Amino acid sequence: MPPPRPTLRVDLSALAANWHLMKSRFSGSECAAVVKADAYGLGALPIAKRLVEEGCRTFFVATVEEGIALRQSLPDPVIYVLLGPACAEDASALHAHQLTPILNSLHQLGLWRNLAEQHQKRLPAALHLDTGMHRLGFPESETQTLIDDPSQLNAIHLQLVMSHLACPDTPEHPLNARQLERFHSLQAQLPAAPRSLVNSAGILLEPEYHYDLARPGATLYGIHPLPNRPRPLKHIATVTAPIAQIRTIEKGESVGYGGTFVARRHTRLATVPVGYADGYFRALSGIGNAAINGRLVPIAGRVSMDFLTFDISSLPEDSITPGTEVELIGPHCTVDDLAEKADTIGYEILTRLGKRLNRIYD
Ligand SMILES: *Cc1c(COP(=O)(O)O)cnc(C)c1O
């Protein structure tokens, strides 16, 4: 038996089930997978490998470096890089690793075109049109330049025309319909290529939003993009830690930095070796909880860098010893529940999970 350690366990079969579920909800022809930021903190390589086995042929990462790392293990799939090239060196690196840039501006298109001219051949690329999110993508004036002068695209093999919705998690938000209308009109004026508009939440919008290729991320990892809806996704990331120490304190004694938790009665406490350095949000101080043997226990006092303390007075005394496993994120304490308590989103909870956690894939 290995020594008990704080552990992140990633259930790859549940991942596969979530990808197939999103694929089945999508009316277009291809369901890709977004594995940027190390697959939302869960490990891009094992995750992408499993999705390839399930039939996924297209991946999205954010940066050139993420693309290079993924390409080393995955020789075949299409890998799109959301950021596009920032300089000529980026363009060369993208090309050298068979990564497909998503061009976000005439500047990026120029860098890619220069490289294509050097190689005297057309190079594959995608175009990202800004339709109202105003973060990345061709501004409408630059898209108009392409529409007026399509020869600008002569050096590229257009693989995909995409845009990104700002508010798909709020289906009734008027910006959704406005972006759909802009996208529909702009893409029709560009050379024909597969089109992509939706992320996870967008797949749950009406099929007219879907187009050809979907780009889900969050839902693959068990994050529900719409609050207060049925929760059909499987749980894929579980964080557990063994109890390091158990103690009792008396009424009036306090716990942790600042003494913010004061016992109102004889209280049993369990301390676990996970803290904000492991990505456990300090904002959960005094309000978070964990599960032991499936029963919820509240955090007592502040989250510190390396430790968390729970009030376990409600649990039978003889059921818990040092080494008993505490579920910090899992089926009883979901990433969405923790996110809501910490006033953030599940994406941030997962991407912050720290390097100290032992990782197991099964
Ligand atoms: C991150 C991202 C996605 C995936 O979004 P989810 O909400 O995680 O499904 C899709 N497209 C783009 C452009 C993104 O930046």
The ligand as an SDF file (V2000), in Angstrom:
LIG
                    3D

 15 15  0  0  0  0  0  0  0  0999 V2000
  -12.7590   27.7230  -23.4600 C   0  0  0  0  0  0  0  0  0  0  0  0
  -13.4200   27.8040  -24.7600 C   0  0  0  0  0  0  0  0  0  0  0  0
  -14.3610   26.8360  -25.1410 C   0  0  0  0  0  0  0  0  0  0  0  0
  -14.8890   25.7850  -24.1860 C   0  0  0  0  0  0  0  0  0  0  0  0
  -15.8560   26.3920  -23.3480 O   0  0  0  0  0  0  0  0  0  0  0  0
  -16.6570   25.5330  -22.2410 P   0  0  0  0  0  0  0  0  0  0  0  0
  -17.5550   26.5310  -21.6100 O   0  0  0  0  0  0  0  0  0  0  0  0
  -15.6160   25.0460  -21.2850 O   0  0  0  0  0  0  0  0  0  0  0  0
  -17.3560   24.4380  -22.9360 O   0  0  0  0  0  0  0  0  0  0  0  0
  -14.8450   26.8710  -26.4430 C   0  0  0  0  0  0  0  0  0  0  0  0
  -14.4360   27.8340  -27.3040 N   0  0  0  0  0  0  0  0  0  0  0  0
  -13.5540   28.8050  -26.9720 C   0  0  0  0  0  0  0  0  0  0  0  0
  -13.1770   29.8260  -27.9640 C   0  0  0  0  0  0  0  0  0  0  0  0
  -13.0300   28.8330  -25.6740 C   0  0  0  0  0  0  0  0  0  0  0  0
  -12.1810   29.8170  -25.3310 O   0  0  0  0  0  0  0  0  0  0  0  0
  1  2  1  0
  2  3  1  0
  2 14  2  0
  3  4  1  0
  3 10  2  0
  4  5  1  0
  5  6  1  0
  6  7  2  0
  6  8  1  0
  6  9  1  0
 10 11  1  0
 11 12  2  0
 12 13  1  0
 12 14  1  0
 14 15  1  0
M  END
$$$$
